[in-house]
């Protein structure tokens, strides 16, 4: 198969309250929330009918983030 000299570029966009935004332009917190959402959806599909995973509403109150 001949070598291709064509470059493939992919841009990931997400819906935000301000409109479509490139994932590279998201803040660190927005990237963490997006990653958590993607992981949750993936885990729920992987374990469908056996378990349900959710994203905590307030990340500062999660077990690992608690400072009590």
C-alpha positions in Angstrom: 0.0 0.0 0.0 1.5 3.4 -0.9 2.4 5.8 1.8 -0.1 8.7 2.2 1.3 12.2 2.5 -2.1 13.5 3.5 -2.4 14.9 7.1 -5.6 14.1 9.0 -6.6 16.6 11.6 -9.4 16.0 14.1 -11.0 18.7 16.3 -13.2 17.8 19.2 -16.0 20.2 20.0 -18.4 20.3 23.0 -21.6 22.3 23.7 -21.1 24.9 26.4 -23.5 27.7 27.6 -21.4 30.0 25.3 -21.9 27.7 22.3 -19.6 25.2 20.6 -16.1 25.2 22.1 -12.9 23.3 21.1 -11.9 20.9 23.9 -8.4 22.3 23.8 -9.9 25.7 24.9 -11.7 24.3 28.0 -10.5 25.1 31.5 -8.9 22.4 33.7 -12.2 22.1 35.7 -14.2 21.8 32.5 -11.9 19.1 31.2 -12.2 17.1 34.4 -16.0 17.3 34.3 -16.0 16.2 30.7 -13.7 13.3 31.5 -15.9 12.3 34.4 -19.0 12.3 32.2 -17.3 10.3 29.4 -16.0 7.7 31.9 -19.5 7.5 33.5 -21.2 6.9 30.2 -18.7 4.3 29.2 -18.9 2.4 32.6 -22.7 2.5 32.5 -22.7 0.9 29.0 -20.0 -1.6 30.0 -22.0 -2.8 33.1 -25.5 -2.2 31.8 -28.0 -4.1 33.9 -25.4 -4.9 36.6 -24.4 -1.5 38.0 -25.2 2.2 37.7 -22.5 4.8 37.9 -23.1 8.6 38.5 -20.9 11.7 38.6 -21.0 13.4 42.1 -22.9 16.8 41.9 -20.2 18.6 44.0 -16.7 17.1 43.4 -15.4 18.7 46.6 -17.8 16.5 48.6 -16.6 13.2 47.0 -14.9 10.7 49.3 -11.4 11.5 47.9 -11.9 15.2 48.0 -13.4 15.5 51.5 -11.4 17.4 54.1 -13.6 16.6 57.1 
